[in-house]
Amino acid sequence: MTFELYFQINDNEPELQSVFDTKAEAEKHMQRLIDSKSRIKSWYIREIQHDGYLLYDYGAHNAFYMIKEVEE
């Protein structure tokens, strides 16, 4: 099993950022991306369970990260 990290802004298609062996690795990389690429300071990260993936709201009104668990 692997974990795919995606970034989505506005209504664009989610863009694959990378693939990880664990959810924790994907979340750590997501935090690095937020810290280094976001124009806003993220004061929180809210994890929302959706059907088949996790959605991460980090404070931007139009952008999200997603982690999808993939069976190999």
N, C-alpha and C positions, 0 to 999 in steps of 0.2 A: 504494500500500500504506500502511496506517495501523496503529497499535499501540494497542490498548485496554488500559487499566489497571483491574484489578478488585481489590477487597478482599473477603476472606471470613473470617468468624469462626464458630467452632463448625461446625455442619453446615448453616448457613444458605446460601441461594443467594448466589453471588458478586455484589457490587454494583459496577456500572460507576462508576469515579471520573472518568475523562476519556479523551479520544482524542488521540493525538499523531502527528506526522509521522515521528518516529524512535524507535527503542528507547531511545536515550540520553536523549531528552527525557522519556520515560515513567519511566525509572529515576530521573532527577533529581527528578521530581515525587513519586515514591514515597518517596524519601529525605526530602523535605520533609514529607510526611505522617507518616512514622515519627517524625521529630524533633519535630513539633508536636502530634500527636494521640495517640501511644502513651503508655501509662502506665508502660512499662518502658524502660530504656536499652538500645538495640540495640548489642551489642558486635560483631556480625557480620551479614552478609547472605549466605546461601547460595542460589545459583541452581541449580534442579533442572529439567532438561529433561523435559517430559512430551509426550505425543502432541498436538501442535497448540498448545502454550502453554508458557510458562516460569513456574515456581512459585518464589516468593521467601520463604524462611524467614528471618525477622529476629530470632528469639529468643523470640517469644511461643509458648506451647504450643498455643494454640487459634486463632491468626490467621495469615493469609498474604496476600501480594499475588500477583497473576498478571498477566502481560502476554501478550496474544494478538495475533498478527500477522493482519491482516485484509486480504484481497484486495478491491480496490475494483471 
